[in-house]
Amino acid sequence: MTVIPVILRPGSDPLTLTWDFDNRLVSADVDNDSTDDVFYEWDALGRRVARDNGTTVSIYVQNGQQTVADYTSGTAATNPTYNDVYASYIDEPVVRDGTGGLRYYHRTQQYSVTALTDSSGAIKERYAYDAYGGLSVFDGSGTARTATAEGNRYTYTGREHDDVLDLYHYRARMYDPIAGRFCSRDPIGYRGGGFNTYVAYYVPTQVDPTGLQPYIGPPYPIIFEDPWYMYFGPGSMFEHYFYGEGEDFDLGDHGLLDNFKNAEQISEQVSDYENWLRTYANVKSSKLWCNKYPGANNSLTFSHTQDFTYEFSGDSWPEALWNAGLDPLFALGGPKFANSFSVTTDCHISLDSCGPCCNWFTGLFLSDDWQYTLTCSLKYRLRDVFERPYDVFDSDPDSTGMDPPWFWPEPSGANPTPFNIVGSWETSFSELFSRPCPGKDRARNH
């Protein structure tokens, strides 16, 4: 529970906030009567999906980490209150449709919304901010309003303003513009610098869309699925180098495994190997004989292990970033990014349909091709090394100097440590194949 004192509130009452075990806001008492007035719900991915102010329950539909539609609870899916469309940055709404008609957002370079206009270009509402995001609302002519009349939540740095609490929702945390601080502990602990101050407290040109750490810009990182966010955002290899204490970085845990598997160099080698398995199985199947013959063996198993190598390289860091990162794997760790992954395979071949090759009394060929089933399970494992993130940006990667890239000064309190990049995945396939009766040639010559 957190109590924000009256001196830091716009009204005459303190604000009491209640959190769940993940430090997510679940309720708030705004009038100091020991009864909660506003309630919030979250999904398993940590996204706020509902808000109940005692009168209306609002449902927020998410696409990734963006709220794309608002509904009043109980309304049909075809009747949203608002639909929002975004540009490339995660907090850059550009147009809203729904109650009241089309509204267009106008912003600053910090993505703070300064005005809403309608389809004719008329200004419907204006917004202004103090140094720490304190919000002032005006109508189109500049007359002050006590709250938005347009139902607009997206204001300072493009984040959602809660007009009942006078706080901003920064996904992982709530931000108080009067105090210039977040209202709860940083989910990443002291990695964010040890203070709950918003980045604007120090650098007004930065943004913090996640409530976890600042981004310098513009340009800023865009939506979470974008490769740049994977490289430099929370949970990226770059961040893990500074704060991961050398622990293994599992691609599967960070949503990057598909990027690795789908990289052209990787997927081509996997495809070639599986085709080789089919050819090898066809040869091995010659050892199987129809169970119509006494003592014949009509199934067998075999195992195989294979190592693969890959290399993403470039003569300069932009080329290395393109080749390694947008191929689409990941960059950082050196322009010569090369290592290996392996596969362990277990296969089973069964002879399903067969017959005698010929009638040894008449000499006539009898059998059609014999039918087999091949079933294989494959376990892939990656083990690479992330040595240091600056290599890919150094003009001379072999030098001892490690000047950081312009957009990422080394964080304070960090403990840069190389780590292993690991990942694993399993696949399987089962298919039929045929080959001529092993005695076919002999039968023809009988």
C-alpha positions as CSV (number, residue, x, y, z in Angstrom):
1,M,0.0,0.0,0.0
2,T,1.2,3.5,-0.9
3,V,-0.1,6.8,0.5
4,I,0.5,10.0,-1.4
5,P,0.2,12.9,1.1
6,V,-2.1,15.9,0.5
7,I,0.8,18.2,-0.2
8,L,1.5,16.2,-3.4
9,R,-2.2,16.0,-4.5
10,P,-4.2,18.5,-6.6
11,G,-7.2,18.3,-4.1
12,S,-7.6,18.2,-0.4
13,D,-7.3,14.4,0.2
14,P,-4.4,12.0,0.2
15,L,-4.4,9.1,-2.3
16,T,-4.1,5.5,-1.1
17,L,-2.9,3.0,-3.7
18,T,-3.1,-0.8,-3.2
19,W,-0.9,-3.2,-5.2
20,D,-0.8,-6.9,-5.9
21,F,2.2,-9.2,-5.4
22,D,3.6,-8.1,-8.8
23,N,3.4,-4.5,-7.7
24,R,0.5,-3.8,-10.1
25,L,-2.1,-1.3,-9.1
26,V,-5.3,-3.0,-8.2
27,S,-7.3,-0.3,-6.4
28,A,-7.3,3.3,-5.1
29,D,-9.0,5.3,-2.5
30,V,-9.2,8.9,-3.7
31,D,-11.4,10.6,-1.0
32,N,-9.7,9.3,2.2
33,D,-12.8,7.4,3.4
34,S,-11.0,4.0,3.7
35,T,-13.1,2.6,0.8
36,D,-11.6,2.0,-2.6
37,D,-13.1,4.0,-5.4
38,V,-11.3,2.7,-8.5
39,F,-10.3,-0.8,-9.4
40,Y,-8.0,-2.3,-12.1
41,E,-7.5,-5.7,-13.6
42,W,-4.4,-7.2,-15.4
43,D,-3.8,-10.1,-17.7
44,A,-1.1,-12.8,-17.4
45,L,1.2,-10.7,-19.6
46,G,1.1,-7.8,-17.2
47,R,-1.2,-5.6,-19.3
48,R,-3.9,-3.5,-17.8
49,V,-7.2,-4.8,-19.3
50,A,-10.0,-3.3,-17.2
51,R,-10.8,-0.2,-15.0
52,D,-13.9,0.1,-12.8
53,N,-14.6,3.5,-11.4
54,G,-17.7,2.4,-9.5
55,T,-20.0,3.6,-12.3
56,T,-18.5,2.3,-15.5
57,V,-16.3,-0.8,-16.2
58,S,-14.0,-0.1,-19.1
59,I,-12.4,-3.0,-21.0
60,Y,-9.1,-2.4,-22.8
61,V,-8.2,-4.6,-25.8
62,Q,-4.5,-5.1,-26.3
63,N,-2.4,-5.7,-29.3
64,G,1.0,-6.5,-28.0
65,Q,1.6,-3.6,-25.5
66,Q,-0.7,-1.2,-27.2
67,T,-4.3,-0.5,-26.3
68,V,-6.2,-0.6,-29.6
69,A,-9.8,-0.5,-28.4
70,D,-11.9,0.6,-25.4
71,Y,-15.2,-1.0,-24.6
72,T,-17.8,-0.5,-21.9
73,S,-18.3,-3.8,-20.2
74,G,-21.3,-5.7,-21.6
75,T,-21.3,-4.1,-25.1
76,A,-21.0,-6.1,-28.3
77,A,-17.6,-6.6,-29.8
78,T,-18.8,-4.7,-32.9
79,N,-19.5,-1.6,-30.8
80,P,-16.3,-0.3,-29.2
81,T,-16.3,3.1,-27.5
82,Y,-13.0,3.9,-29.2
83,N,-10.6,2.4,-31.7
84,D,-7.0,3.7,-31.8
85,V,-4.5,3.5,-34.7
86,Y,-0.8,3.9,-34.0
87,A,2.3,5.0,-36.0
88,S,5.7,3.3,-35.6
89,Y,6.5,4.3,-32.0
90,I,4.7,2.3,-29.3
91,D,3.1,5.4,-27.8
92,E,2.2,7.3,-31.0
93,P,-1.6,7.2,-31.5
94,V,-2.5,9.0,-34.7
95,V,-6.2,8.6,-35.1
96,R,-9.2,7.5,-33.0
97,D,-12.6,6.4,-34.2
98,G,-15.7,5.9,-32.2
99,T,-17.9,8.0,-29.9
100,G,-17.8,11.6,-31.1
101,G,-16.4,10.7,-34.6
102,L,-12.8,10.7,-35.9
103,R,-10.2,12.5,-33.8
104,Y,-6.6,13.1,-34.9
105,Y,-3.7,13.3,-32.4
106,H,-1.0,16.0,-32.7
107,R,2.2,15.6,-30.8
108,T,5.6,17.0,-29.9
109,Q,9.0,15.3,-30.6
110,Q,8.6,13.7,-27.1
111,Y,5.3,12.2,-28.3
112,S,3.3,14.3,-25.9
113,V,-0.1,15.0,-27.4
114,T,-0.8,18.7,-27.7
115,A,-4.1,18.7,-29.6
116,L,-7.0,16.7,-30.9
117,T,-8.6,17.7,-34.2
118,D,-11.7,16.4,-36.0
119,S,-12.0,15.4,-39.7
120,S,-12.4,19.0,-40.8
121,G,-9.2,20.1,-39.0
122,A,-11.0,22.0,-36.2
123,I,-9.2,21.8,-32.9
124,K,-11.4,20.0,-30.4
125,E,-9.1,20.1,-27.4
126,R,-5.6,21.3,-26.4
127,Y,-3.1,20.0,-23.9
128,A,-0.1,21.6,-22.1
129,Y,2.4,20.2,-19.6
130,D,4.8,21.4,-16.9
131,A,8.3,20.1,-16.8
132,Y,7.3,16.8,-15.2
133,G,4.1,16.1,-17.1
134,G,1.5,18.0,-15.0
135,L,-1.5,18.3,-17.3
136,S,-3.6,21.3,-18.3
137,V,-6.6,20.9,-20.6
138,F,-8.1,23.6,-22.8
139,D,-10.9,23.7,-25.3
140,G,-10.2,24.6,-29.0
141,S,-10.2,28.3,-28.2
142,G,-7.8,28.0,-25.3
143,T,-10.3,28.2,-22.4
144,A,-9.2,26.0,-19.5
145,R,-11.1,22.8,-18.7
146,T,-11.0,20.9,-15.4
147,A,-10.8,17.5,-17.3
148,T,-10.9,16.2,-20.9
149,A,-14.3,16.5,-22.6
150,E,-13.1,14.3,-25.4
151,G,-12.5,11.1,-23.4
152,N,-8.8,11.3,-24.3
153,R,-6.3,9.5,-22.0
154,Y,-3.2,9.8,-24.2
155,T,-1.3,12.9,-23.2
156,Y,2.2,13.3,-21.7
157,T,4.8,11.3,-23.8
158,G,1.8,9.5,-25.3
159,R,1.0,7.7,-22.1
160,E,-2.5,7.2,-20.5
161,H,-3.6,9.8,-18.0
162,D,-6.0,8.7,-15.2
163,D,-8.0,11.8,-14.5
164,V,-9.4,10.4,-11.2
165,L,-6.0,9.6,-9.8
166,D,-4.1,12.3,-11.6
167,L,-1.4,9.7,-12.4
168,Y,0.0,8.3,-15.6
169,H,-0.1,4.6,-16.5
170,Y,3.5,3.7,-17.7
171,R,2.7,0.0,-18.1
172,A,5.0,-1.4,-15.4
173,R,4.4,1.5,-13.0
174,M,2.2,4.5,-12.3
175,Y,3.8,7.9,-12.5
176,D,3.0,11.0,-10.3
177,P,3.7,14.2,-12.3
178,I,3.5,16.4,-9.1
179,A,6.2,14.5,-7.3
180,G,8.1,13.7,-10.5
181,R,8.3,10.1,-9.4
182,F,6.9,6.7,-10.0
183,C,4.6,5.4,-7.3
184,S,6.0,1.9,-6.9
185,R,9.2,0.0,-6.8
186,D,11.0,-0.6,-10.1
187,P,10.3,-4.2,-11.3
188,I,13.9,-4.5,-12.4
189,G,15.2,-3.4,-8.9
190,Y,18.2,-1.1,-8.9
191,R,19.0,-1.6,-12.5
192,G,17.0,1.5,-13.3
193,G,19.5,3.6,-11.3
194,G,18.2,3.2,-7.7
195,F,15.6,6.0,-7.8
196,N,11.9,6.1,-8.8
197,T,12.3,9.4,-10.6
198,Y,11.0,9.6,-14.1
199,V,13.7,10.2,-16.7
200,A,12.3,13.7,-17.4
201,Y,13.5,14.6,-13.9
202,Y,17.0,14.6,-15.4
203,V,16.6,14.7,-19.2
204,P,13.4,16.2,-20.4
205,T,14.1,14.9,-24.0
206,Q,13.9,11.2,-22.9
207,V,10.9,8.9,-22.7
208,D,10.2,5.8,-20.7
209,P,7.3,3.9,-22.3
210,T,7.7,0.8,-20.1
211,G,8.3,2.4,-16.7
212,L,11.6,0.4,-16.6
213,Q,14.3,2.5,-18.2
214,P,14.9,5.6,-20.4
215,Y,15.4,5.9,-24.1
216,I,17.4,8.7,-25.5
217,G,16.2,10.3,-28.7
218,P,14.6,10.9,-31.0
219,P,14.4,8.5,-32.7
220,Y,13.0,6.2,-30.0
221,P,12.5,2.5,-30.0
222,I,9.3,1.5,-31.6
223,I,6.8,-1.3,-30.9
224,F,8.1,-4.3,-28.8
225,E,8.3,-6.7,-31.8
226,D,10.7,-4.4,-33.6
227,P,14.3,-5.7,-33.7
228,W,15.8,-2.5,-32.3
229,Y,13.7,-3.0,-29.2
230,M,14.9,-6.5,-28.9
231,Y,18.5,-5.3,-29.0
232,F,18.4,-2.4,-26.7
233,G,15.2,-2.6,-24.7
234,P,14.6,-4.3,-21.3
235,G,15.3,-8.0,-21.5
236,S,17.6,-7.6,-24.5
237,M,21.1,-9.0,-24.8
238,F,22.5,-5.5,-24.5
239,E,20.7,-5.0,-21.1
240,H,21.6,-8.5,-20.0
241,Y,25.3,-7.8,-20.6
242,F,25.2,-5.0,-18.0
243,Y,22.9,-6.6,-15.4
244,G,22.7,-10.3,-16.1
245,E,25.7,-11.2,-13.9
246,G,26.9,-13.6,-16.5
247,E,23.9,-15.9,-16.5
248,D,22.9,-17.7,-19.6
249,F,20.6,-15.8,-22.0
250,D,18.0,-18.2,-23.3
251,L,16.5,-17.0,-26.6
252,G,13.2,-18.8,-25.8
253,D,12.7,-16.9,-22.6
254,H,13.2,-13.6,-24.4
255,G,11.0,-14.2,-27.5
256,L,14.0,-14.4,-29.9
257,L,14.1,-18.1,-30.6
258,D,11.9,-17.8,-33.7
259,N,14.3,-15.1,-35.0
260,F,17.2,-17.5,-34.8
261,K,15.3,-20.5,-36.3
262,N,14.0,-18.4,-39.2
263,A,17.3,-16.7,-40.1
264,E,18.2,-17.8,-43.6
265,Q,21.5,-19.4,-42.7
266,I,19.8,-21.5,-40.0
267,S,16.6,-22.5,-41.7
268,E,18.5,-23.6,-44.9
269,Q,20.9,-25.9,-42.9
270,V,18.0,-27.4,-40.9
271,S,16.1,-28.1,-44.2
272,D,19.2,-29.6,-45.8
273,Y,19.8,-31.9,-42.8
274,E,16.2,-33.2,-42.7
275,N,16.4,-34.0,-46.4
276,W,19.7,-35.8,-45.8
277,L,17.9,-37.8,-43.0
278,R,15.3,-39.0,-45.6
279,T,18.0,-40.1,-48.0
280,Y,19.9,-41.9,-45.2
281,A,16.7,-43.6,-43.9
282,N,16.1,-44.9,-47.5
283,V,19.5,-46.6,-47.5
284,K,19.0,-48.0,-44.0
285,S,15.7,-49.5,-44.9
286,S,17.5,-52.0,-47.2
287,K,18.3,-53.9,-44.0
288,L,14.6,-54.6,-43.4
289,W,12.9,-57.7,-44.7
290,C,9.3,-58.6,-44.9
291,N,8.0,-60.4,-41.9
292,K,6.7,-63.1,-44.2
293,Y,10.2,-64.4,-44.2
294,P,11.3,-66.5,-41.2
295,G,13.4,-64.5,-38.8
296,A,13.0,-61.2,-40.8
297,N,13.4,-57.9,-39.0
298,N,10.8,-55.4,-40.1
299,S,11.8,-52.3,-38.1
300,L,14.9,-50.5,-36.9
301,T,16.0,-47.4,-35.1
302,F,19.0,-45.1,-35.5
303,S,20.5,-42.0,-33.9
304,H,22.6,-39.2,-35.4
305,T,24.3,-36.1,-34.2
306,Q,25.2,-33.1,-36.4
307,D,27.0,-29.8,-35.8
308,F,26.2,-26.7,-37.8
309,T,28.0,-23.4,-38.1
310,Y,26.8,-19.9,-39.0
311,E,28.5,-16.6,-39.5
312,F,27.0,-13.1,-39.8
313,S,29.7,-10.6,-40.7
314,G,30.2,-7.1,-42.0
315,D,33.1,-4.7,-42.6
316,S,31.3,-2.0,-40.7
317,W,28.8,-1.9,-37.9
318,P,25.9,-0.9,-40.1
319,E,26.6,-3.8,-42.4
320,A,27.0,-6.2,-39.5
321,L,23.8,-4.9,-37.9
322,W,22.0,-5.4,-41.2
323,N,23.4,-8.9,-41.9
324,A,23.1,-10.2,-38.3
325,G,20.1,-8.3,-36.9
326,L,17.7,-7.9,-39.8
327,D,18.3,-11.3,-41.4
328,P,16.5,-11.5,-38.9
329,L,18.9,-12.7,-36.1
330,F,20.5,-10.4,-33.6
331,A,23.6,-8.2,-33.7
332,L,25.9,-7.0,-31.0
333,G,28.8,-9.1,-29.9
334,G,31.2,-8.4,-32.8
335,P,31.1,-7.9,-36.5
336,K,32.3,-11.5,-36.9
337,F,29.4,-13.2,-35.2
338,A,30.1,-17.0,-35.7
339,N,29.4,-20.1,-33.8
340,S,27.5,-23.3,-33.9
341,F,24.4,-25.2,-33.0
342,S,23.8,-28.9,-33.0
343,V,21.0,-31.5,-33.4
344,T,20.5,-34.9,-31.9
345,T,18.2,-37.1,-33.9
346,D,16.4,-40.4,-33.1
347,C,14.6,-42.1,-35.9
348,H,12.5,-45.2,-36.3
349,I,11.8,-47.0,-39.6
350,S,9.1,-49.6,-40.0
351,L,8.3,-51.8,-43.0
352,D,4.5,-51.6,-43.2
353,S,3.6,-53.3,-46.5
354,C,5.6,-56.0,-48.3
355,G,5.3,-59.3,-50.1
356,P,7.5,-61.9,-51.7
357,C,9.5,-60.6,-54.6
358,C,8.7,-63.5,-57.0
359,N,7.2,-67.0,-57.3
360,W,10.3,-69.1,-57.2
361,F,8.5,-72.0,-58.9
362,T,7.2,-70.0,-61.9
363,G,9.8,-67.2,-62.0
364,L,7.2,-64.5,-62.1
365,F,7.8,-61.2,-60.4
366,L,5.1,-60.7,-57.8
367,S,5.7,-57.8,-55.4
368,D,5.0,-54.1,-55.7
369,D,7.3,-51.6,-54.0
370,W,7.6,-52.1,-50.3
371,Q,6.1,-49.4,-48.1
372,Y,7.9,-47.9,-45.1
373,T,7.2,-45.3,-42.4
374,L,10.0,-43.0,-41.2
375,T,9.5,-41.2,-37.8
376,C,12.2,-38.8,-36.5
377,S,12.4,-36.6,-33.4
378,L,15.1,-33.8,-33.6
379,K,16.5,-31.8,-30.6
380,Y,18.4,-28.7,-31.6
381,R,20.7,-26.8,-29.2
382,L,22.4,-23.5,-29.6
383,R,25.3,-22.3,-27.6
384,D,27.0,-19.0,-28.5
385,V,28.9,-16.3,-26.6
386,F,28.1,-12.6,-26.1
387,E,31.5,-11.1,-25.3
388,R,30.9,-7.3,-25.3
389,P,28.4,-5.1,-27.0
390,Y,30.7,-2.4,-28.3
391,D,32.5,-4.5,-30.9
392,V,29.9,-4.0,-33.5
393,F,30.1,-0.2,-33.1
394,D,33.9,0.2,-32.9
395,S,35.6,1.4,-36.1
396,D,38.5,-0.9,-35.0
397,P,36.9,-3.9,-33.2
398,D,40.4,-5.2,-32.3
399,S,41.3,-2.1,-30.3
400,T,41.2,-1.9,-26.6
401,G,39.0,1.2,-26.7
402,M,35.3,0.6,-26.1
403,D,33.5,3.8,-26.7
404,P,29.8,3.1,-26.4
405,P,27.4,4.0,-29.2
406,W,26.0,7.5,-29.1
407,F,22.5,6.3,-28.1
408,W,23.6,4.2,-25.2
409,P,25.9,5.5,-22.5
410,E,27.0,2.8,-20.1
411,P,24.4,2.7,-17.3
412,S,25.4,3.5,-13.8
413,G,25.6,0.6,-11.3
414,A,26.1,-1.9,-14.1
415,N,28.4,-4.9,-14.0
416,P,29.3,-5.7,-17.6
417,T,29.8,-9.5,-17.9
418,P,30.0,-11.8,-21.0
419,F,27.5,-14.5,-21.1
420,N,26.4,-17.6,-23.1
421,I,23.5,-17.3,-25.6
422,V,21.6,-20.6,-25.4
423,G,18.4,-21.9,-26.9
424,S,16.8,-25.2,-27.7
425,W,13.8,-26.5,-29.7
426,E,12.4,-29.8,-30.8
427,T,10.7,-30.9,-34.0
428,S,9.5,-34.2,-35.4
429,F,8.2,-35.5,-38.7
430,S,6.6,-38.8,-39.8
431,E,6.2,-39.7,-43.5
432,L,5.8,-42.7,-45.8
433,F,8.3,-43.7,-48.5
434,S,8.7,-46.7,-50.7
435,R,11.5,-48.6,-52.4
436,P,11.7,-51.5,-54.7
437,C,11.5,-55.0,-53.3
438,P,15.1,-55.9,-52.3
439,G,14.9,-59.0,-54.5
440,K,13.4,-57.3,-57.5
441,D,16.4,-57.5,-59.7
442,R,17.1,-61.1,-58.7
443,A,13.4,-61.9,-59.4
444,R,13.7,-60.5,-62.9
445,N,16.7,-62.6,-63.7
446,H,15.3,-65.8,-62.1
